[in-house]
Amino acid sequence: MNPESLARPLRVLRVCLHLLVAVLLAVAAVRALAGQGPQRAAVLAASVLLAVVYAAGAALPLVRRSRGAAAAWLAVLTAGWLVLLVLTPDGVWFAFPLFLLHLFLLPTRWGTLAVAATTVVAVVGVAAHQGTLTPGAVIGPGIGAAVAVGTVLGYQALYRESERRQRLIEQLTATRAELATAEHAAGVLAERERLAREIHDTLAQGLSSIQLLLRAAQRAIPDQLDVAAGHVEQARRTAQDNLAEARRFVRALTPPGLDGGSLPAALRRLCAATADRSGLAVRLHLDGTAVRLPTGHEVALLRIAQSALANTVHHAGASRADVTLRYRDSGVVLDVVDDGAGFDVDDAGRPGGDGGFGLAAMRARAEELGGALAVESAPGRGTTLAVSFAFPGTGASGAGA
């Protein structure tokens, strides 16, 4: 329930109040005309005057907007009611709409005091006309006052609760919007990191290889044209592969190396291509029975192998590299070992180095799928990189890299 839904019953109650005032004043006037008392004209005049004052206050917007104007209007209306009550006992009926007006237009404390005073005056007026104080003279105005107070205070409490709930809903809506914004920002950041890894492991490595091949071809010209032509041909094939990677990358498809083939076959082609481009002796070793892994795991293993071999070619100064793919009951392990210059593992993650970003990207790629990546190296002792994945559903954490 919101304040707007409570405002509709309030409008209905206001219309009912107008009708109640009109009926009560009409009854008082009709009873005065039907009687034989000397004050018939005075009662009729008081009823008409009271109706005019009430209609004027109900029609003026100032009465609804200003508490001062509302208090002045209530004072005039109450004075007119006192005159009517003095003239006829039928004036006591007008006390009930006065109760509601006092409670709605005045602050709660002053409205309650005004209702109490009006009740006392009504009891005294009825007793004066009857010449004695009867239980009916007390019970009637008392019950009317109690009903009015209970109705108005209950409505006000319900309205305050509705406003509180509305504020809570607005706060929840704002919080949900902030959460959606934060989730969107996190998603954008995660996508940027994914794109950075993909570009580093594919396009950047391919462009680096093309650069090295063209530089070698440049050195071979013009003395060794056949060697230069071979380097140019390898650069062309690398560019072609990079173009295929870029197209698949944009379409979010699997790498060309895995398209229609197995992971061991893709690794075998990777080792052969790396050996052709760099002259590095690269061998693939398989251990265990090959099984089909989820596409995400195979893509991650191929990308990590690409990045590891690229680091070996560009930074290690190695003469050979061994890639080993081990299938176990609990998972799969990929090892890349070279006999290069090695490095300090503790310093590899410092910002600014390409190798550092490559290791961080490989580790993030493995951890995204619940895997683990370990690197062992030291200056002059080569490098061993191992990444392990548990098979889904086995509950194994890593496969003992």
C-alpha positions as CSV (number, residue, x, y, z in Angstrom):
1,M,0.0,0.0,0.0
2,N,1.4,3.5,-0.9
3,P,0.3,7.0,0.0
4,E,-1.6,7.3,-3.3
5,S,-3.8,4.3,-2.5
6,L,-4.6,5.8,0.9
7,A,-5.4,9.2,-0.7
8,R,-8.3,7.7,-2.6
9,P,-10.2,6.6,0.5
10,L,-9.5,10.0,2.0
11,R,-11.2,11.7,-0.9
12,V,-14.2,9.4,-0.4
13,L,-14.3,10.1,3.3
14,R,-14.2,13.9,2.5
15,V,-17.2,13.5,0.2
16,C,-19.0,11.5,2.9
17,L,-18.2,14.2,5.5
18,H,-19.7,16.9,3.2
19,L,-22.9,14.8,2.8
20,L,-23.1,14.2,6.6
21,V,-22.9,17.9,7.3
22,A,-25.5,18.7,4.8
23,V,-27.9,16.0,6.1
24,L,-27.4,17.0,9.8
25,L,-28.0,20.7,9.1
26,A,-31.0,19.9,6.9
27,V,-32.5,17.7,9.6
28,A,-32.0,20.4,12.2
29,A,-33.7,23.0,9.9
30,V,-36.6,20.7,9.0
31,R,-37.3,19.8,12.6
32,A,-37.2,23.5,13.6
33,L,-39.7,24.3,10.8
34,A,-41.9,21.5,11.8
35,G,-41.9,22.5,15.5
36,Q,-43.9,25.2,17.2
37,G,-41.2,26.8,19.3
38,P,-40.5,30.6,19.2
39,Q,-36.9,30.0,18.0
40,R,-37.7,28.3,14.7
41,A,-36.4,31.3,12.6
42,A,-33.2,31.5,14.7
43,V,-32.5,27.7,14.3
44,L,-33.1,28.0,10.6
45,A,-30.9,31.0,10.2
46,A,-28.1,29.3,12.3
47,S,-28.3,26.2,10.2
48,V,-28.1,28.1,6.9
49,L,-25.2,30.2,8.3
50,L,-23.4,27.2,9.4
51,A,-23.9,25.5,6.0
52,V,-22.5,28.6,4.3
53,V,-19.4,28.8,6.5
54,Y,-18.7,25.1,6.0
55,A,-19.1,25.3,2.3
56,A,-16.9,28.3,2.0
57,G,-14.1,26.6,4.0
58,A,-14.4,23.4,2.1
59,A,-14.2,25.3,-1.2
60,L,-11.2,27.5,-0.3
61,P,-7.8,26.0,-1.2
62,L,-6.2,28.2,1.5
63,V,-7.9,26.2,4.2
64,R,-6.3,23.0,3.0
65,R,-2.8,24.6,2.5
66,S,-2.5,26.8,5.6
67,R,-3.0,25.5,9.2
68,G,-3.6,29.1,10.3
69,A,-6.5,29.5,7.9
70,A,-7.8,26.1,8.8
71,A,-7.7,27.0,12.6
72,A,-9.6,30.3,11.9
73,W,-12.2,28.5,9.8
74,L,-12.6,25.8,12.5
75,A,-13.0,28.6,15.1
76,V,-15.8,30.3,13.2
77,L,-17.5,26.9,12.5
78,T,-17.3,25.9,16.2
79,A,-18.8,29.3,17.2
80,G,-21.7,28.7,14.8
81,W,-22.2,25.2,16.2
82,L,-22.3,26.6,19.7
83,V,-25.0,29.0,18.6
84,L,-27.0,26.2,17.1
85,L,-26.5,24.0,20.2
86,V,-27.8,26.8,22.4
87,L,-30.9,27.1,20.2
88,T,-31.7,23.4,19.8
89,P,-30.6,20.1,21.1
90,D,-30.5,18.8,17.5
91,G,-27.3,20.8,17.2
92,V,-25.5,18.1,19.2
93,W,-25.4,15.9,16.0
94,F,-23.1,18.4,14.3
95,A,-20.4,17.5,16.9
96,F,-19.4,14.4,15.1
97,P,-18.3,16.1,11.8
98,L,-16.6,18.7,14.1
99,F,-14.6,15.8,15.7
100,L,-13.3,14.7,12.3
101,L,-12.5,18.2,11.2
102,H,-10.5,19.0,14.4
103,L,-8.5,15.8,14.0
104,F,-7.8,16.2,10.3
105,L,-6.9,19.9,10.2
106,L,-5.2,20.5,13.6
107,P,-2.0,18.9,14.9
108,T,-2.6,15.6,16.7
109,R,-2.3,17.0,20.2
110,W,-4.4,20.1,19.6
111,G,-6.9,18.1,17.6
112,T,-7.4,15.6,20.4
113,L,-7.8,18.4,23.0
114,A,-10.4,20.1,20.7
115,V,-12.3,16.8,20.4
116,A,-12.3,16.5,24.2
117,A,-13.6,20.1,24.7
118,T,-16.2,19.6,22.0
119,T,-17.4,16.4,23.7
120,V,-17.8,18.2,27.0
121,V,-19.7,21.1,25.4
122,A,-22.0,18.7,23.6
123,V,-22.8,16.8,26.9
124,V,-23.4,20.0,28.7
125,G,-25.6,21.4,25.9
126,V,-27.8,18.2,25.8
127,A,-28.1,18.2,29.6
128,A,-29.1,21.8,29.6
129,H,-31.9,21.2,27.1
130,Q,-33.1,18.1,28.9
131,G,-32.9,19.7,32.3
132,T,-30.9,16.8,33.7
133,L,-27.8,14.8,33.0
134,T,-28.8,11.4,31.6
135,P,-26.5,8.5,30.6
136,G,-27.6,8.9,27.0
137,A,-26.4,12.5,27.0
138,V,-22.9,11.3,28.0
139,I,-22.7,8.1,26.1
140,G,-23.8,9.5,22.7
141,P,-21.1,12.3,22.3
142,G,-18.5,10.1,24.1
143,I,-18.9,7.2,21.6
144,G,-18.9,9.6,18.7
145,A,-15.7,11.2,19.9
146,A,-14.0,7.8,20.5
147,V,-15.0,6.5,17.0
148,A,-13.7,9.7,15.4
149,V,-10.4,9.6,17.3
150,G,-9.9,5.9,16.6
151,T,-10.7,6.3,12.9
152,V,-8.5,9.3,12.3
153,L,-5.5,8.2,14.4
154,G,-5.7,4.8,12.8
155,Y,-5.7,6.3,9.4
156,Q,-2.8,8.6,10.2
157,A,-0.8,5.7,11.6
158,L,-1.5,3.7,8.5
159,Y,-0.5,6.6,6.3
160,R,2.8,7.0,8.2
161,E,3.5,3.3,7.8
162,S,2.7,3.5,4.1
163,E,5.1,6.5,3.7
164,R,7.8,4.6,5.5
165,R,7.4,1.5,3.3
166,Q,7.4,3.8,0.2
167,R,10.7,5.3,1.3
168,L,12.1,1.8,1.9
169,I,11.0,0.7,-1.5
170,E,12.7,3.8,-3.0
171,Q,15.9,3.0,-1.1
172,L,15.8,-0.6,-2.3
173,T,15.2,0.5,-5.9
174,A,18.2,2.9,-5.6
175,T,20.3,0.1,-4.1
176,R,19.3,-2.3,-6.8
177,A,20.3,0.3,-9.4
178,E,23.7,0.8,-7.7
179,L,24.2,-2.9,-7.6
180,A,23.3,-3.3,-11.2
181,T,25.8,-0.5,-12.0
182,A,28.5,-2.2,-10.0
183,E,27.8,-5.6,-11.6
184,H,28.0,-3.9,-15.0
185,A,31.3,-2.3,-14.1
186,A,32.7,-5.7,-12.9
187,G,31.5,-7.4,-16.1
188,V,33.2,-4.7,-18.2
189,L,36.4,-5.1,-16.2
190,A,36.3,-8.9,-16.5
191,E,35.6,-8.7,-20.3
192,R,38.5,-6.3,-20.7
193,E,40.8,-8.7,-18.9
194,R,39.6,-11.5,-21.1
195,L,40.2,-9.5,-24.2
196,A,43.7,-8.5,-23.0
197,R,44.5,-12.2,-22.4
198,E,43.2,-13.2,-25.8
199,I,45.0,-10.5,-27.6
200,H,48.3,-11.2,-25.8
201,D,48.1,-15.0,-26.4
202,T,47.1,-14.7,-30.1
203,L,47.4,-11.5,-32.0
204,A,50.3,-10.0,-30.0
205,Q,52.3,-13.2,-30.2
206,G,51.7,-13.6,-33.9
207,L,52.7,-10.0,-34.6
208,S,55.8,-10.5,-32.6
209,S,56.7,-13.6,-34.6
210,I,56.1,-11.7,-37.9
211,Q,58.3,-8.9,-36.8
212,L,61.2,-11.4,-36.0
213,L,60.8,-13.2,-39.3
214,L,60.8,-10.0,-41.3
215,R,63.8,-8.8,-39.4
216,A,65.6,-12.0,-40.3
217,A,64.5,-11.7,-43.9
218,Q,65.8,-8.2,-44.0
219,R,69.2,-9.3,-42.7
220,A,69.3,-12.1,-45.4
221,I,68.7,-9.6,-48.2
222,P,70.4,-9.4,-50.7
223,D,73.0,-12.1,-50.0
224,Q,70.7,-15.0,-49.2
225,L,67.5,-14.5,-51.1
226,D,66.3,-18.0,-50.6
227,V,66.6,-17.7,-46.8
228,A,64.9,-14.4,-46.9
229,A,62.1,-15.8,-49.0
230,G,61.6,-18.6,-46.5
231,H,61.3,-16.1,-43.7
232,V,58.8,-14.0,-45.7
233,E,56.8,-17.1,-46.4
234,Q,56.7,-18.0,-42.7
235,A,55.7,-14.5,-41.9
236,R,52.9,-14.7,-44.4
237,R,51.6,-18.0,-42.9
238,T,51.8,-16.4,-39.4
239,A,49.8,-13.4,-40.6
240,Q,47.3,-15.7,-42.2
241,D,46.9,-17.7,-38.9
242,N,46.6,-14.4,-37.0
243,L,43.9,-13.3,-39.4
244,A,42.0,-16.5,-38.8
245,E,42.4,-16.1,-35.0
246,A,41.1,-12.5,-35.2
247,R,38.0,-13.6,-37.1
248,R,37.3,-16.4,-34.7
249,F,38.0,-14.1,-31.8
250,V,35.5,-11.6,-33.0
251,R,32.9,-14.3,-33.5
252,A,33.7,-15.8,-30.1
253,L,34.4,-19.2,-31.7
254,T,37.0,-21.8,-30.8
255,P,40.6,-21.3,-31.9
256,P,41.4,-22.5,-35.4
257,G,43.8,-25.1,-33.9
258,L,40.9,-26.8,-32.1
259,D,38.3,-26.4,-34.9
260,G,37.4,-29.9,-36.0
261,G,40.4,-31.5,-34.1
262,S,41.6,-32.7,-30.7
263,L,43.8,-30.9,-28.2
264,P,46.8,-33.2,-28.8
265,A,46.6,-32.5,-32.5
266,A,46.4,-28.8,-31.9
267,L,49.4,-28.9,-29.6
268,R,51.3,-30.9,-32.1
269,R,50.6,-28.3,-34.8
270,L,51.6,-25.5,-32.4
271,C,54.9,-27.2,-31.6
272,A,55.7,-27.7,-35.3
273,A,54.8,-24.1,-36.2
274,T,56.9,-22.8,-33.3
275,A,59.8,-24.9,-34.4
276,D,59.5,-23.7,-38.0
277,R,59.3,-20.1,-37.1
278,S,62.0,-19.9,-34.5
279,G,64.4,-22.8,-35.2
280,L,63.8,-24.0,-31.6
281,A,63.6,-27.7,-31.1
282,V,60.0,-28.2,-29.7
283,R,58.7,-31.7,-28.9
284,L,55.3,-32.8,-27.8
285,H,54.9,-35.7,-25.3
286,L,51.6,-37.4,-24.5
287,D,51.1,-39.4,-21.4
288,G,47.9,-41.4,-20.7
289,T,44.8,-41.9,-22.8
290,A,43.5,-38.7,-24.5
291,V,39.9,-37.8,-23.7
292,R,37.7,-35.0,-24.9
293,L,37.7,-32.1,-22.4
294,P,35.2,-29.3,-22.2
295,T,35.9,-26.7,-24.9
296,G,36.8,-24.0,-22.3
297,H,39.5,-26.2,-20.8
298,E,40.9,-27.1,-24.1
299,V,41.0,-23.5,-25.2
300,A,42.7,-22.5,-22.0
301,L,45.4,-25.3,-22.3
302,L,46.1,-24.3,-25.9
303,R,46.3,-20.6,-25.1
304,I,48.6,-21.2,-22.1
305,A,50.8,-23.4,-24.3
306,Q,50.9,-20.7,-27.0
307,S,51.9,-18.0,-24.5
308,A,54.5,-20.2,-22.7
309,L,56.2,-21.1,-26.0
310,A,56.1,-17.5,-27.1
311,N,57.8,-16.5,-23.9
312,T,60.4,-19.2,-24.5
313,V,61.1,-18.0,-28.0
314,H,61.2,-14.3,-27.2
315,H,62.8,-14.2,-23.7
316,A,64.4,-17.5,-22.7
317,G,67.2,-17.9,-25.3
318,A,66.6,-21.6,-25.2
319,S,67.7,-24.3,-27.6
320,R,64.8,-26.7,-26.9
321,A,61.4,-26.9,-25.3
322,D,59.3,-29.9,-24.3
323,V,55.5,-29.8,-24.1
324,T,54.0,-32.6,-22.1
325,L,50.3,-33.3,-21.9
326,R,49.3,-35.8,-19.2
327,Y,45.9,-37.4,-18.8
328,R,45.1,-38.7,-15.3
329,D,42.1,-40.2,-13.7
330,S,41.6,-37.0,-11.7
331,G,42.4,-34.4,-14.3
332,V,44.8,-33.2,-16.9
333,V,48.3,-31.6,-16.6
334,L,50.2,-29.5,-19.2
335,D,54.0,-29.0,-18.7
336,V,56.2,-26.6,-20.8
337,V,59.9,-27.0,-20.0
338,D,62.8,-25.2,-21.6
339,D,66.6,-25.1,-21.1
340,G,66.8,-21.3,-21.4
341,A,68.3,-18.6,-19.3
342,G,65.5,-18.7,-16.6
343,F,64.4,-15.8,-14.5
344,D,63.5,-14.8,-11.0
345,V,59.9,-16.0,-10.4
346,D,59.4,-13.4,-7.6
347,D,60.2,-10.5,-10.0
348,A,58.2,-11.9,-12.9
349,G,54.9,-10.2,-11.8
350,R,56.3,-6.7,-11.7
351,P,54.3,-4.3,-14.0
352,G,55.8,-3.2,-17.2
353,G,57.2,-6.5,-18.5
354,D,55.6,-8.5,-21.2
355,G,56.6,-11.7,-19.6
356,G,55.1,-10.6,-16.4
357,F,51.7,-9.9,-18.0
358,G,51.9,-13.2,-19.8
359,L,52.3,-15.2,-16.6
360,A,49.6,-13.2,-14.9
361,A,47.2,-13.8,-17.9
362,M,48.0,-17.6,-17.9
363,R,47.4,-17.8,-14.2
364,A,44.1,-15.9,-14.4
365,R,43.0,-18.1,-17.3
366,A,43.7,-21.2,-15.3
367,E,42.0,-20.0,-12.2
368,E,38.9,-18.9,-14.0
369,L,38.2,-22.6,-14.7
370,G,39.2,-23.8,-11.3
371,G,42.7,-24.8,-12.4
372,A,46.2,-24.1,-10.9
373,L,49.3,-22.8,-12.5
374,A,52.8,-23.3,-11.1
375,V,56.1,-21.9,-12.4
376,E,59.6,-23.0,-11.4
377,S,62.6,-21.1,-12.6
378,A,65.9,-19.6,-11.6
379,P,68.5,-17.6,-13.5
380,G,70.6,-20.0,-15.7
381,R,68.4,-23.1,-14.9
382,G,65.7,-23.0,-17.4
383,T,61.9,-22.7,-16.7
384,T,59.2,-25.3,-16.0
385,L,55.6,-24.2,-16.3
386,A,52.7,-26.5,-15.2
387,V,49.0,-26.0,-15.4
388,S,46.5,-28.5,-14.1
389,F,42.7,-28.9,-14.3
390,A,40.5,-31.3,-12.5
391,F,37.9,-33.1,-14.6
392,P,34.4,-31.7,-13.9
393,G,32.6,-33.9,-11.4
394,T,35.6,-35.6,-9.8
395,G,36.0,-33.1,-7.0
396,A,39.8,-33.1,-7.5
397,S,41.5,-29.8,-7.1
398,G,44.3,-29.8,-9.6
399,A,45.9,-33.0,-11.0
400,G,49.2,-33.0,-9.2
401,A,51.2,-30.7,-11.4
